[in-house]
Amino acid sequence: MDLSTTYLGLKLANPLVVGASPLSDHTHVARQLQDAGAGAIVMRSLFEEQIDAEQRALRHHVETPAESNPEATSFFPNFTEYQLVPDHYLRQIEDLKRALTIPVIASLNGFRPGGWTEYARRCEQAGADAIELNLYQLATDPTVAANQLEADMLETVGLVIGSVKIPVAVKLSPFHTAPAHFALELEKIGARGIVLFNRFYQPDFNIEELEVAPQLKLSDSSELLLRLRWLAVLSPHVKGSLAASGGVHSTRDAVKALLAGAHTVQVVSVLLKNGPRLLTSLLTGLRSWMDEHGYTSVDEFRGAMNLARCPDPGAYERANYQKILQSWRV
Ligand SMILES: Cc1cc2nc3c(=O)[nH]c(=O)nc-3n(C[C@H](O)[C@H](O)[C@H](O)COP(=O)(O)O)c2cc1C
């Protein structure tokens, strides 16, 4: 049975990918994930702000040597603090590459065009097989229109792509006005894959203390549905790779994402809850499902439930929306 898939031009033994998270922080954990069957691993993100801070500190250091300037001396702890983080990131890429045989995908997280994007080249030089660029942001400025935000994002992605030879995937938010159009714009400028979707960590309110209460809840399978819809919409149009990220907790979830058109299925929450060995049971389940349904390769059924044969997906969605509302009786 052939579980292999091609993602961003990389040949993976199977479509299960460990998504960006602390699961890549220790090489021994990454090894366990590989041994349990991971097809590839995405590292946690290095943030635009971290890289900017390092670059600012470097410039400051060169132009105003610390020993000749008390202000710079007081600045120096910040400098070391910030510089070490990106450096450590590069060392972690090297360590993972030494420890693993599966592809290692570095993750950068930023949305503004700037010098930080060149860091992608350093990740490439450290051995990363691909870059996943997470465009996480909350569009809170009422003076900035959607087209301006998207223009900045496209410029940012273009800068990252322009600085490396390895493939670049873009991890998107589900909150674009026209996600299908934006995905194709990303492809036009050279993105090799789209990761659907970024997950927003939504702070709650504490109504006793009148404080904002940050929280990090792990996902459940209900979050997959949003991904399925957009995978099914994008799959017929996108020439490159699609990855599902969010709400994959079982073999059934993984199969659904593949049927919708995903080339890879990223998992994080379920591994944080259950540990690396869960990957093995997901793979065993995938093989049994394929066996029961007479498939011998993942390629045979990928996208079988996308909207390729639907003449007007927008009308189809509106029709289903109306049907579901009309079906409720009191
Ligand atoms: C603890 C934790 C840390 C994460 N760190 C990152 C990160 O650094 N960069 C990123 O793009 N996504 C990060 N994510 C998001 C995951 O990559 C993934 O998109 C999200 O958890 C949805 O997948 P899941 O339902 O399988 O958990 C993180 C998620 C968790 C739970």
The ligand as an SDF file (V2000), in Angstrom:
LIG
                    3D

 31 33  0  0  0  0  0  0  0  0999 V2000
    1.3700   24.8770   22.0670 C   0  0  0  0  0  0  0  0  0  0  0  0
    1.2120   25.2520   20.6210 C   0  0  0  0  0  0  0  0  0  0  0  0
    2.2090   25.9940   20.0030 C   0  0  0  0  0  0  0  0  0  0  0  0
    2.0740   26.3720   18.6600 C   0  0  0  0  0  0  0  0  0  0  0  0
    3.0750   27.0920   18.0700 N   0  0  0  0  0  0  0  0  0  0  0  0
    2.9250   27.4620   16.7740 C   0  0  0  0  0  0  0  0  0  0  0  0
    3.9560   28.2030   16.1240 C   0  0  0  0  0  0  0  0  0  0  0  0
    5.0050   28.5210   16.6940 O   0  0  0  0  0  0  0  0  0  0  0  0
    3.7580   28.5480   14.8310 N   0  0  0  0  0  0  0  0  0  0  0  0
    2.6210   28.2110   14.1380 C   0  0  0  0  0  0  0  0  0  0  0  0
    2.5080   28.5270   12.9530 O   0  0  0  0  0  0  0  0  0  0  0  0
    1.6460   27.5040   14.7380 N   0  0  0  0  0  0  0  0  0  0  0  0
    1.7750   27.1320   16.0200 C   0  0  0  0  0  0  0  0  0  0  0  0
    0.7820   26.4170   16.6190 N   0  0  0  0  0  0  0  0  0  0  0  0
   -0.4430   26.0960   15.8380 C   0  0  0  0  0  0  0  0  0  0  0  0
   -0.3440   24.6900   15.2580 C   0  0  0  0  0  0  0  0  0  0  0  0
    0.7220   24.5810   14.3210 O   0  0  0  0  0  0  0  0  0  0  0  0
   -1.6400   24.3020   14.5390 C   0  0  0  0  0  0  0  0  0  0  0  0
   -1.8540   25.1600   13.4330 O   0  0  0  0  0  0  0  0  0  0  0  0
   -2.8590   24.3930   15.4530 C   0  0  0  0  0  0  0  0  0  0  0  0
   -2.5730   23.8800   16.7410 O   0  0  0  0  0  0  0  0  0  0  0  0
   -4.0200   23.6040   14.8440 C   0  0  0  0  0  0  0  0  0  0  0  0
   -3.7000   22.2430   14.7040 O   0  0  0  0  0  0  0  0  0  0  0  0
   -4.2410   21.1270   15.7610 P   0  0  0  0  0  0  0  0  0  0  0  0
   -5.7220   21.2000   15.7250 O   0  0  0  0  0  0  0  0  0  0  0  0
   -3.7010   19.8320   15.2250 O   0  0  0  0  0  0  0  0  0  0  0  0
   -3.6920   21.4910   17.0900 O   0  0  0  0  0  0  0  0  0  0  0  0
    0.9070   26.0130   17.9440 C   0  0  0  0  0  0  0  0  0  0  0  0
   -0.0780   25.2600   18.5810 C   0  0  0  0  0  0  0  0  0  0  0  0
    0.0540   24.8820   19.9080 C   0  0  0  0  0  0  0  0  0  0  0  0
   -1.0230   24.0790   20.5450 C   0  0  0  0  0  0  0  0  0  0  0  0
  1  2  1  0
  2  3  1  0
  2 30  2  0
  3  4  2  0
  4  5  1  0
  4 28  1  0
  5  6  2  0
  6  7  1  0
  6 13  1  0
  7  8  2  0
  7  9  1  0
  9 10  1  0
 10 11  2  0
 10 12  1  0
 12 13  2  0
 13 14  1  0
 14 15  1  0
 14 28  1  0
 15 16  1  0
 16 17  1  0
 16 18  1  0
 18 19  1  0
 18 20  1  0
 20 21  1  0
 20 22  1  0
 22 23  1  0
 23 24  1  0
 24 25  2  0
 24 26  1  0
 24 27  1  0
 28 29  2  0
 29 30  1  0
 30 31  1  0
M  END
$$$$
